[in-house]
Amino acid sequence: MTGRCRHHARAHSVAVTVSVDDDLTIDVADDGVGLPRAVARSGLHNLTVRAEQAGGTYTVAPTNPLAPA
């Protein structure tokens, strides 16, 4: 994962937080450049499908939604 974040996102750090309440939540955040608006989302789509098959959800969102993409 860290290699992907460094290469694609040009991130210097990655934080992974796992929490368990009524649901299992895995939050991955990095300080990279974010996703460009026009990006092939096939890998992200596969993660969404897998999460839905397990009864969950998968969300990709910018840490700073006002930052330029």
PDB file of N, CA, C and O in Angstrom:
ATOM      1  N   MET A   1       0.819  -1.185   0.000  1.00  0.00           N
ATOM      2  CA  MET A   1       0.000   0.000   0.000  1.00  0.00           C
ATOM      3  C   MET A   1       0.865   1.253   0.000  1.00  0.00           C
ATOM      4  O   MET A   1       0.585   2.195  -0.740  1.00  0.00           O
ATOM      5  N   THR A   2       1.897   1.275   0.807  1.00  0.00           N
ATOM      6  CA  THR A   2       2.695   2.499   0.897  1.00  0.00           C
ATOM      7  C   THR A   2       3.382   2.812  -0.421  1.00  0.00           C
ATOM      8  O   THR A   2       3.529   3.981  -0.779  1.00  0.00           O
ATOM      9  N   GLY A   3       3.803   1.787  -1.146  1.00  0.00           N
ATOM     10  CA  GLY A   3       4.421   2.017  -2.458  1.00  0.00           C
ATOM     11  C   GLY A   3       3.445   2.656  -3.419  1.00  0.00           C
ATOM     12  O   GLY A   3       3.813   3.558  -4.172  1.00  0.00           O
ATOM     13  N   ARG A   4       2.210   2.203  -3.404  1.00  0.00           N
ATOM     14  CA  ARG A   4       1.170   2.778  -4.264  1.00  0.00           C
ATOM     15  C   ARG A   4       0.910   4.234  -3.892  1.00  0.00           C
ATOM     16  O   ARG A   4       0.795   5.093  -4.767  1.00  0.00           O
ATOM     17  N   CYS A   5       0.818   4.505  -2.608  1.00  0.00           N
ATOM     18  CA  CYS A   5       0.569   5.887  -2.164  1.00  0.00           C
ATOM     19  C   CYS A   5       1.709   6.804  -2.557  1.00  0.00           C
ATOM     20  O   CYS A   5       1.487   7.927  -3.008  1.00  0.00           O
ATOM     21  N   ARG A   6       2.927   6.325  -2.384  1.00  0.00           N
ATOM     22  CA  ARG A   6       4.082   7.160  -2.745  1.00  0.00           C
ATOM     23  C   ARG A   6       4.143   7.381  -4.240  1.00  0.00           C
ATOM     24  O   ARG A   6       4.391   8.499  -4.692  1.00  0.00           O
ATOM     25  N   HIS A   7       3.917   6.319  -5.026  1.00  0.00           N
ATOM     26  CA  HIS A   7       4.054   6.424  -6.478  1.00  0.00           C
ATOM     27  C   HIS A   7       2.909   7.213  -7.103  1.00  0.00           C
ATOM     28  O   HIS A   7       3.147   8.194  -7.808  1.00  0.00           O
ATOM     29  N   HIS A   8       1.674   6.797  -6.854  1.00  0.00           N
ATOM     30  CA  HIS A   8       0.531   7.412  -7.520  1.00  0.00           C
ATOM     31  C   HIS A   8       0.124   8.736  -6.900  1.00  0.00           C
ATOM     32  O   HIS A   8      -0.199   9.683  -7.618  1.00  0.00           O
ATOM     33  N   ALA A   9       0.134   8.816  -5.594  1.00  0.00           N
ATOM     34  CA  ALA A   9      -0.342  10.031  -4.921  1.00  0.00           C
ATOM     35  C   ALA A   9       0.786  10.991  -4.570  1.00  0.00           C
ATOM     36  O   ALA A   9       0.539  12.122  -4.152  1.00  0.00           O
ATOM     37  N   ARG A  10       2.027  10.537  -4.743  1.00  0.00           N
ATOM     38  CA  ARG A  10       3.186  11.337  -4.334  1.00  0.00           C
ATOM     39  C   ARG A  10       3.077  11.721  -2.857  1.00  0.00           C
ATOM     40  O   ARG A  10       3.382  12.847  -2.464  1.00  0.00           O
ATOM     41  N   ALA A  11       2.635  10.754  -2.054  1.00  0.00           N
ATOM     42  CA  ALA A  11       2.465  10.983  -0.616  1.00  0.00           C
ATOM     43  C   ALA A  11       3.764  10.724   0.125  1.00  0.00           C
ATOM     44  O   ALA A  11       4.571   9.889  -0.282  1.00  0.00           O
ATOM     45  N   HIS A  12       3.952  11.440   1.205  1.00  0.00           N
ATOM     46  CA  HIS A  12       5.103  11.229   2.081  1.00  0.00           C
ATOM     47  C   HIS A  12       4.729  10.405   3.304  1.00  0.00           C
ATOM     48  O   HIS A  12       5.582   9.748   3.901  1.00  0.00           O
ATOM     49  N   SER A  13       3.447  10.442   3.676  1.00  0.00           N
ATOM     50  CA  SER A  13       3.009   9.666   4.829  1.00  0.00           C
ATOM     51  C   SER A  13       1.612   9.114   4.600  1.00  0.00           C
ATOM     52  O   SER A  13       0.812   9.685   3.858  1.00  0.00           O
ATOM     53  N   VAL A  14       1.339   8.005   5.243  1.00  0.00           N
ATOM     54  CA  VAL A  14       0.037   7.339   5.164  1.00  0.00           C
ATOM     55  C   VAL A  14      -0.361   6.955   6.579  1.00  0.00           C
ATOM     56  O   VAL A  14       0.457   6.434   7.337  1.00  0.00           O
ATOM     57  N   ALA A  15      -1.614   7.210   6.936  1.00  0.00           N
ATOM     58  CA  ALA A  15      -2.131   6.819   8.243  1.00  0.00           C
ATOM     59  C   ALA A  15      -3.304   5.866   8.037  1.00  0.00           C
ATOM     60  O   ALA A  15      -4.213   6.147   7.255  1.00  0.00           O
ATOM     61  N   VAL A  16      -3.278   4.749   8.736  1.00  0.00           N
ATOM     62  CA  VAL A  16      -4.371   3.776   8.678  1.00  0.00           C
ATOM     63  C   VAL A  16      -4.974   3.676  10.076  1.00  0.00           C
ATOM     64  O   VAL A  16      -4.268   3.394  11.044  1.00  0.00           O
ATOM     65  N   THR A  17      -6.279   3.906  10.174  1.00  0.00           N
ATOM     66  CA  THR A  17      -6.990   3.822  11.442  1.00  0.00           C
ATOM     67  C   THR A  17      -8.069   2.763  11.326  1.00  0.00           C
ATOM     68  O   THR A  17      -8.864   2.779  10.386  1.00  0.00           O
ATOM     69  N   VAL A  18      -8.098   1.853  12.271  1.00  0.00           N
ATOM     70  CA  VAL A  18      -9.115   0.813  12.317  1.00  0.00           C
ATOM     71  C   VAL A  18      -9.912   1.018  13.597  1.00  0.00           C
ATOM     72  O   VAL A  18      -9.343   1.124  14.683  1.00  0.00           O
ATOM     73  N   SER A  19     -11.248   1.074  13.460  1.00  0.00           N
ATOM     74  CA  SER A  19     -12.089   1.213  14.642  1.00  0.00           C
ATOM     75  C   SER A  19     -13.257   0.235  14.543  1.00  0.00           C
ATOM     76  O   SER A  19     -13.753  -0.074  13.460  1.00  0.00           O
ATOM     77  N   VAL A  20     -13.669  -0.234  15.706  1.00  0.00           N
ATOM     78  CA  VAL A  20     -14.775  -1.190  15.769  1.00  0.00           C
ATOM     79  C   VAL A  20     -15.783  -0.685  16.793  1.00  0.00           C
ATOM     80  O   VAL A  20     -15.499  -0.603  17.988  1.00  0.00           O
ATOM     81  N   ASP A  21     -16.961  -0.352  16.296  1.00  0.00           N
ATOM     82  CA  ASP A  21     -18.108  -0.028  17.148  1.00  0.00           C
ATOM     83  C   ASP A  21     -19.186  -1.029  16.733  1.00  0.00           C
ATOM     84  O   ASP A  21     -18.995  -2.238  16.857  1.00  0.00           O
ATOM     85  N   ASP A  22     -20.298  -0.532  16.249  1.00  0.00           N
ATOM     86  CA  ASP A  22     -21.286  -1.427  15.649  1.00  0.00           C
ATOM     87  C   ASP A  22     -20.802  -1.903  14.288  1.00  0.00           C
ATOM     88  O   ASP A  22     -21.210  -2.960  13.806  1.00  0.00           O
ATOM     89  N   ASP A  23     -19.932  -1.115  13.675  1.00  0.00           N
ATOM     90  CA  ASP A  23     -19.361  -1.425  12.363  1.00  0.00           C
ATOM     91  C   ASP A  23     -17.846  -1.438  12.445  1.00  0.00           C
ATOM     92  O   ASP A  23     -17.253  -0.862  13.357  1.00  0.00           O
ATOM     93  N   LEU A  24     -17.238  -2.093  11.492  1.00  0.00           N
ATOM     94  CA  LEU A  24     -15.788  -2.037  11.312  1.00  0.00           C
ATOM     95  C   LEU A  24     -15.496  -0.911  10.334  1.00  0.00           C
ATOM     96  O   LEU A  24     -16.041  -0.894   9.231  1.00  0.00           O
ATOM     97  N   THR A  25     -14.650   0.022  10.720  1.00  0.00           N
ATOM     98  CA  THR A  25     -14.275   1.139   9.852  1.00  0.00           C
ATOM     99  C   THR A  25     -12.765   1.126   9.678  1.00  0.00           C
ATOM    100  O   THR A  25     -12.019   1.072  10.656  1.00  0.00           O
ATOM    101  N   ILE A  26     -12.324   1.175   8.439  1.00  0.00           N
ATOM    102  CA  ILE A  26     -10.909   1.281   8.119  1.00  0.00           C
ATOM    103  C   ILE A  26     -10.729   2.569   7.348  1.00  0.00           C
ATOM    104  O   ILE A  26     -11.271   2.726   6.254  1.00  0.00           O
ATOM    105  N   ASP A  27      -9.971   3.490   7.912  1.00  0.00           N
ATOM    106  CA  ASP A  27      -9.746   4.799   7.306  1.00  0.00           C
ATOM    107  C   ASP A  27      -8.290   4.894   6.895  1.00  0.00           C
ATOM    108  O   ASP A  27      -7.390   4.703   7.713  1.00  0.00           O
ATOM    109  N   VAL A  28      -8.064   5.191   5.623  1.00  0.00           N
ATOM    110  CA  VAL A  28      -6.712   5.350   5.107  1.00  0.00           C
ATOM    111  C   VAL A  28      -6.587   6.777   4.597  1.00  0.00           C
ATOM    112  O   VAL A  28      -7.365   7.203   3.743  1.00  0.00           O
ATOM    113  N   ALA A  29      -5.622   7.511   5.111  1.00  0.00           N
ATOM    114  CA  ALA A  29      -5.415   8.908   4.707  1.00  0.00           C
ATOM    115  C   ALA A  29      -3.947   9.118   4.387  1.00  0.00           C
ATOM    116  O   ALA A  29      -3.071   8.570   5.055  1.00  0.00           O
ATOM    117  N   ASP A  30      -3.686   9.912   3.363  1.00  0.00           N
ATOM    118  CA  ASP A  30      -2.301  10.251   3.032  1.00  0.00           C
ATOM    119  C   ASP A  30      -2.214  11.736   2.731  1.00  0.00           C
ATOM    120  O   ASP A  30      -3.230  12.423   2.621  1.00  0.00           O
ATOM    121  N   ASP A  31      -1.001  12.218   2.600  1.00  0.00           N
ATOM    122  CA  ASP A  31      -0.783  13.631   2.309  1.00  0.00           C
ATOM    123  C   ASP A  31      -0.443  13.840   0.834  1.00  0.00           C
ATOM    124  O   ASP A  31       0.265  14.783   0.480  1.00  0.00           O
ATOM    125  N   GLY A  32      -0.947  12.965  -0.007  1.00  0.00           N
ATOM    126  CA  GLY A  32      -0.654  13.029  -1.437  1.00  0.00           C
ATOM    127  C   GLY A  32      -1.503  14.048  -2.174  1.00  0.00           C
ATOM    128  O   GLY A  32      -2.245  14.824  -1.571  1.00  0.00           O
ATOM    129  N   VAL A  33      -1.375  14.025  -3.488  1.00  0.00           N
ATOM    130  CA  VAL A  33      -2.023  15.017  -4.339  1.00  0.00           C
ATOM    131  C   VAL A  33      -3.489  14.715  -4.614  1.00  0.00           C
ATOM    132  O   VAL A  33      -4.194  15.576  -5.141  1.00  0.00           O
ATOM    133  N   GLY A  34      -3.969  13.535  -4.278  1.00  0.00           N
ATOM    134  CA  GLY A  34      -5.369  13.188  -4.517  1.00  0.00           C
ATOM    135  C   GLY A  34      -5.570  12.622  -5.909  1.00  0.00           C
ATOM    136  O   GLY A  34      -4.639  12.524  -6.708  1.00  0.00           O
ATOM    137  N   LEU A  35      -6.800  12.255  -6.170  1.00  0.00           N
ATOM    138  CA  LEU A  35      -7.146  11.665  -7.465  1.00  0.00           C
ATOM    139  C   LEU A  35      -7.475  12.756  -8.470  1.00  0.00           C
ATOM    140  O   LEU A  35      -8.177  13.714  -8.145  1.00  0.00           O
ATOM    141  N   PRO A  36      -6.972  12.614  -9.682  1.00  0.00           N
ATOM    142  CA  PRO A  36      -7.413  13.547 -10.726  1.00  0.00           C
ATOM    143  C   PRO A  36      -8.875  13.278 -11.052  1.00  0.00           C
ATOM    144  O   PRO A  36      -9.376  12.176 -10.831  1.00  0.00           O
ATOM    145  N   ARG A  37      -9.549  14.282 -11.574  1.00  0.00           N
ATOM    146  CA  ARG A  37     -10.972  14.108 -11.883  1.00  0.00           C
ATOM    147  C   ARG A  37     -11.197  13.020 -12.932  1.00  0.00           C
ATOM    148  O   ARG A  37     -12.151  12.248 -12.835  1.00  0.00           O
ATOM    149  N   ALA A  38     -10.330  12.960 -13.922  1.00  0.00           N
ATOM    150  CA  ALA A  38     -10.452  11.939 -14.976  1.00  0.00           C
ATOM    151  C   ALA A  38      -9.447  10.832 -14.675  1.00  0.00           C
ATOM    152  O   ALA A  38      -8.292  10.901 -15.093  1.00  0.00           O
ATOM    153  N   VAL A  39      -9.894   9.820 -13.951  1.00  0.00           N
ATOM    154  CA  VAL A  39      -9.007   8.724 -13.581  1.00  0.00           C
ATOM    155  C   VAL A  39      -9.742   7.413 -13.826  1.00  0.00           C
ATOM    156  O   VAL A  39     -10.948   7.316 -13.603  1.00  0.00           O
ATOM    157  N   ALA A  40      -9.008   6.409 -14.286  1.00  0.00           N
ATOM    158  CA  ALA A  40      -9.591   5.078 -14.437  1.00  0.00           C
ATOM    159  C   ALA A  40      -9.867   4.537 -13.047  1.00  0.00           C
ATOM    160  O   ALA A  40      -8.945   4.392 -12.245  1.00  0.00           O
ATOM    161  N   ARG A  41     -11.100   4.242 -12.756  1.00  0.00           N
ATOM    162  CA  ARG A  41     -11.497   3.841 -11.409  1.00  0.00           C
ATOM    163  C   ARG A  41     -11.764   2.339 -11.315  1.00  0.00           C
ATOM    164  O   ARG A  41     -12.504   1.900 -10.434  1.00  0.00           O
ATOM    165  N   SER A  42     -11.171   1.544 -12.212  1.00  0.00           N
ATOM    166  CA  SER A  42     -11.470   0.110 -12.209  1.00  0.00           C
ATOM    167  C   SER A  42     -11.080  -0.546 -10.888  1.00  0.00           C
ATOM    168  O   SER A  42     -11.849  -1.347 -10.355  1.00  0.00           O
ATOM    169  N   GLY A  43      -9.916  -0.230 -10.354  1.00  0.00           N
ATOM    170  CA  GLY A  43      -9.499  -0.796  -9.074  1.00  0.00           C
ATOM    171  C   GLY A  43     -10.374  -0.316  -7.933  1.00  0.00           C
ATOM    172  O   GLY A  43     -10.702  -1.085  -7.029  1.00  0.00           O
ATOM    173  N   LEU A  44     -10.752   0.955  -7.973  1.00  0.00           N
ATOM    174  CA  LEU A  44     -11.638   1.497  -6.947  1.00  0.00           C
ATOM    175  C   LEU A  44     -13.028   0.881  -7.069  1.00  0.00           C
ATOM    176  O   LEU A  44     -13.687   0.622  -6.061  1.00  0.00           O
ATOM    177  N   HIS A  45     -13.470   0.647  -8.291  1.00  0.00           N
ATOM    178  CA  HIS A  45     -14.768  -0.006  -8.493  1.00  0.00           C
ATOM    179  C   HIS A  45     -14.742  -1.417  -7.910  1.00  0.00           C
ATOM    180  O   HIS A  45     -15.707  -1.842  -7.274  1.00  0.00           O
ATOM    181  N   ASN A  46     -13.657  -2.137  -8.119  1.00  0.00           N
ATOM    182  CA  ASN A  46     -13.542  -3.487  -7.563  1.00  0.00           C
ATOM    183  C   ASN A  46     -13.621  -3.475  -6.041  1.00  0.00           C
ATOM    184  O   ASN A  46     -14.240  -4.359  -5.448  1.00  0.00           O
ATOM    185  N   LEU A  47     -13.009  -2.496  -5.410  1.00  0.00           N
ATOM    186  CA  LEU A  47     -13.088  -2.388  -3.951  1.00  0.00           C
ATOM    187  C   LEU A  47     -14.518  -2.092  -3.500  1.00  0.00           C
ATOM    188  O   LEU A  47     -14.969  -2.605  -2.475  1.00  0.00           O
ATOM    189  N   THR A  48     -15.224  -1.268  -4.261  1.00  0.00           N
ATOM    190  CA  THR A  48     -16.618  -0.967  -3.943  1.00  0.00           C
ATOM    191  C   THR A  48     -17.472  -2.224  -4.033  1.00  0.00           C
ATOM    192  O   THR A  48     -18.288  -2.489  -3.150  1.00  0.00           O
ATOM    193  N   VAL A  49     -17.289  -2.990  -5.089  1.00  0.00           N
ATOM    194  CA  VAL A  49     -18.059  -4.223  -5.276  1.00  0.00           C
ATOM    195  C   VAL A  49     -17.773  -5.204  -4.142  1.00  0.00           C
ATOM    196  O   VAL A  49     -18.699  -5.807  -3.599  1.00  0.00           O
ATOM    197  N   ARG A  50     -16.515  -5.367  -3.783  1.00  0.00           N
ATOM    198  CA  ARG A  50     -16.163  -6.294  -2.696  1.00  0.00           C
ATOM    199  C   ARG A  50     -16.775  -5.865  -1.370  1.00  0.00           C
ATOM    200  O   ARG A  50     -17.262  -6.699  -0.607  1.00  0.00           O
ATOM    201  N   ALA A  51     -16.750  -4.573  -1.098  1.00  0.00           N
ATOM    202  CA  ALA A  51     -17.347  -4.075   0.147  1.00  0.00           C
ATOM    203  C   ALA A  51     -18.849  -4.335   0.154  1.00  0.00           C
ATOM    204  O   ALA A  51     -19.403  -4.767   1.165  1.00  0.00           O
ATOM    205  N   GLU A  52     -19.509  -4.072  -0.974  1.00  0.00           N
ATOM    206  CA  GLU A  52     -20.953  -4.292  -1.052  1.00  0.00           C
ATOM    207  C   GLU A  52     -21.294  -5.773  -0.909  1.00  0.00           C
ATOM    208  O   GLU A  52     -22.294  -6.118  -0.281  1.00  0.00           O
ATOM    209  N   GLN A  53     -20.478  -6.647  -1.483  1.00  0.00           N
ATOM    210  CA  GLN A  53     -20.709  -8.086  -1.359  1.00  0.00           C
ATOM    211  C   GLN A  53     -20.618  -8.537   0.097  1.00  0.00           C
ATOM    212  O   GLN A  53     -21.261  -9.507   0.498  1.00  0.00           O
ATOM    213  N   ALA A  54     -19.817  -7.826   0.879  1.00  0.00           N
ATOM    214  CA  ALA A  54     -19.665  -8.159   2.298  1.00  0.00           C
ATOM    215  C   ALA A  54     -20.670  -7.397   3.166  1.00  0.00           C
ATOM    216  O   ALA A  54     -20.619  -7.479   4.393  1.00  0.00           O
ATOM    217  N   GLY A  55     -21.589  -6.654   2.525  1.00  0.00           N
ATOM    218  CA  GLY A  55     -22.588  -5.902   3.269  1.00  0.00           C
ATOM    219  C   GLY A  55     -22.109  -4.551   3.749  1.00  0.00           C
ATOM    220  O   GLY A  55     -22.713  -3.959   4.643  1.00  0.00           O
ATOM    221  N   GLY A  56     -21.029  -4.056   3.166  1.00  0.00           N
ATOM    222  CA  GLY A  56     -20.461  -2.782   3.603  1.00  0.00           C
ATOM    223  C   GLY A  56     -20.474  -1.732   2.522  1.00  0.00           C
ATOM    224  O   GLY A  56     -21.168  -1.863   1.513  1.00  0.00           O
ATOM    225  N   THR A  57     -19.703  -0.694   2.742  1.00  0.00           N
ATOM    226  CA  THR A  57     -19.560   0.391   1.774  1.00  0.00           C
ATOM    227  C   THR A  57     -18.093   0.740   1.634  1.00  0.00           C
ATOM    228  O   THR A  57     -17.281   0.421   2.503  1.00  0.00           O
ATOM    229  N   TYR A  58     -17.762   1.393   0.542  1.00  0.00           N
ATOM    230  CA  TYR A  58     -16.408   1.863   0.280  1.00  0.00           C
ATOM    231  C   TYR A  58     -16.530   3.275  -0.265  1.00  0.00           C
ATOM    232  O   TYR A  58     -17.259   3.508  -1.229  1.00  0.00           O
ATOM    233  N   THR A  59     -15.829   4.210   0.338  1.00  0.00           N
ATOM    234  CA  THR A  59     -15.935   5.609  -0.053  1.00  0.00           C
ATOM    235  C   THR A  59     -14.552   6.191  -0.277  1.00  0.00           C
ATOM    236  O   THR A  59     -13.636   5.953   0.510  1.00  0.00           O
ATOM    237  N   VAL A  60     -14.402   6.952  -1.345  1.00  0.00           N
ATOM    238  CA  VAL A  60     -13.174   7.703  -1.600  1.00  0.00           C
ATOM    239  C   VAL A  60     -13.550   9.172  -1.567  1.00  0.00           C
ATOM    240  O   VAL A  60     -14.444   9.609  -2.292  1.00  0.00           O
ATOM    241  N   ALA A  61     -12.864   9.935  -0.721  1.00  0.00           N
ATOM    242  CA  ALA A  61     -13.168  11.354  -0.596  1.00  0.00           C
ATOM    243  C   ALA A  61     -11.890  12.106  -0.275  1.00  0.00           C
ATOM    244  O   ALA A  61     -11.018  11.582   0.418  1.00  0.00           O
ATOM    245  N   PRO A  62     -11.770  13.324  -0.768  1.00  0.00           N
ATOM    246  CA  PRO A  62     -10.593  14.122  -0.433  1.00  0.00           C
ATOM    247  C   PRO A  62     -10.614  14.534   1.031  1.00  0.00           C
ATOM    248  O   PRO A  62     -11.676  14.788   1.600  1.00  0.00           O
ATOM    249  N   THR A  63      -9.436  14.598   1.633  1.00  0.00           N
ATOM    250  CA  THR A  63      -9.339  15.095   2.996  1.00  0.00           C
ATOM    251  C   THR A  63      -9.749  16.545   3.053  1.00  0.00           C
ATOM    252  O   THR A  63     -10.425  16.979   3.986  1.00  0.00           O
ATOM    253  N   ASN A  64      -9.335  17.292   2.044  1.00  0.00           N
ATOM    254  CA  ASN A  64      -9.694  18.705   1.924  1.00  0.00           C
ATOM    255  C   ASN A  64     -10.490  18.867   0.647  1.00  0.00           C
ATOM    256  O   ASN A  64      -9.896  19.019  -0.421  1.00  0.00           O
ATOM    257  N   PRO A  65     -11.843  18.841   0.714  1.00  0.00           N
ATOM    258  CA  PRO A  65     -12.645  18.900  -0.501  1.00  0.00           C
ATOM    259  C   PRO A  65     -12.498  20.193  -1.289  1.00  0.00           C
ATOM    260  O   PRO A  65     -12.938  20.258  -2.437  1.00  0.00           O
ATOM    261  N   LEU A  66     -11.890  21.226  -0.706  1.00  0.00           N
ATOM    262  CA  LEU A  66     -11.689  22.483  -1.413  1.00  0.00           C
ATOM    263  C   LEU A  66     -10.357  22.536  -2.152  1.00  0.00           C
ATOM    264  O   LEU A  66     -10.104  23.473  -2.909  1.00  0.00           O
ATOM    265  N   ALA A  67      -9.511  21.544  -1.939  1.00  0.00           N
ATOM    266  CA  ALA A  67      -8.201  21.527  -2.589  1.00  0.00           C
ATOM    267  C   ALA A  67      -8.378  21.228  -4.071  1.00  0.00           C
ATOM    268  O   ALA A  67      -9.269  20.466  -4.447  1.00  0.00           O
ATOM    269  N   PRO A  68      -7.538  21.822  -4.915  1.00  0.00           N
ATOM    270  CA  PRO A  68      -7.640  21.534  -6.357  1.00  0.00           C
ATOM    271  C   PRO A  68      -7.248  20.090  -6.642  1.00  0.00           C
ATOM    272  O   PRO A  68      -6.373  19.534  -5.979  1.00  0.00           O
ATOM    273  N   ALA A  69      -7.890  19.495  -7.619  1.00  0.00           N
ATOM    274  CA  ALA A  69      -7.595  18.108  -7.984  1.00  0.00           C
ATOM    275  C   ALA A  69      -6.471  18.053  -8.985  1.00  0.00           C
ATOM    276  O   ALA A  69      -6.079  16.968  -9.414  1.00  0.00           O
TER     277      ALA A  69
END
